[in-house]
Amino acid sequence: MTLWLVLLTIALPWTGALLVWLLGDRREKAQHATAVFFAIAAAVTAVLLIPQATTRVVVSVEMGSAFGTFTLVPDGLGVFLTAVATV
């Protein structure tokens, strides 16, 4: 579950921003509703991530020899700051 919460906390704001941009200024109400929906969804996933805080690696992606391994660790401070930023 921690993996999904971490991925959703990252993906929801980016997906919402893309959809808001694709809607354009002609559909202002739909644009605002989409922005609010994705902001609330990201905040909910960030708050649900608080009890899941851990010191173990949740996501690990090999980026090649020049960059090494990209890892995500939902530690206490990172989760707290994510919740503050999204809420």
C-alpha positions in Angstrom: 0.0 0.0 0.0 2.9 2.4 0.7 4.1 2.0 -2.8 0.8 3.0 -4.3 0.4 6.0 -1.9 3.9 7.2 -2.8 3.2 6.9 -6.5 -0.2 8.5 -6.3 1.1 11.4 -4.2 3.6 12.1 -7.0 1.4 11.3 -10.0 -1.9 13.0 -9.0 -0.6 16.6 -9.1 1.2 16.1 -12.4 -1.8 14.4 -14.0 -4.1 17.2 -12.7 -1.8 19.8 -14.1 -1.7 18.1 -17.5 -5.5 17.8 -17.6 -6.0 21.5 -16.5 -3.6 22.5 -19.3 -5.4 20.4 -21.9 -8.8 21.7 -20.9 -7.6 25.2 -21.8 -9.1 28.6 -20.8 -12.3 28.1 -22.9 -13.8 25.7 -20.3 -13.1 27.6 -17.2 -15.5 25.8 -14.8 -14.2 22.4 -15.8 -10.7 23.6 -15.5 -11.3 24.8 -11.9 -13.2 21.6 -10.9 -10.4 19.5 -12.3 -7.7 21.4 -10.4 -9.7 21.2 -7.1 -10.4 17.5 -7.5 -6.7 16.6 -8.1 -5.5 18.9 -5.4 -7.9 17.2 -2.9 -7.0 13.8 -4.1 -3.2 14.5 -3.7 -3.8 15.9 -0.2 -5.8 12.8 0.8 -3.1 10.4 -0.4 -0.4 12.5 1.4 -2.4 12.3 4.7 -2.9 8.6 4.2 0.8 8.2 3.8 1.6 9.6 7.3 1.1 6.4 9.2 3.0 4.5 6.5 6.2 6.4 7.1 9.2 4.1 7.1 13.0 4.1 6.6 13.0 1.4 4.0 13.2 2.0 0.2 9.8 1.8 -1.4 10.6 2.6 -5.0 14.0 1.9 -6.6 14.6 2.6 -10.3 18.0 2.0 -12.0 18.9 5.1 -14.0 22.0 3.8 -15.7 25.7 3.9 -14.7 26.0 7.7 -15.0 23.2 8.5 -12.6 23.0 5.5 -10.3 19.8 4.3 -8.7 16.8 6.6 -8.1 15.2 5.7 -4.7 12.2 6.9 -2.8 12.1 6.5 0.9 9.0 7.8 2.7 10.7 8.8 5.9 8.9 10.9 8.6 10.1 14.3 7.6 9.5 13.8 3.9 6.0 12.5 4.5 5.2 15.3 6.9 6.5 18.0 4.4 4.5 16.3 1.6 1.3 16.5 3.7 2.0 20.1 4.6 2.6 21.1 0.9 -0.4 19.3 -0.5 -2.9 20.2 2.3 
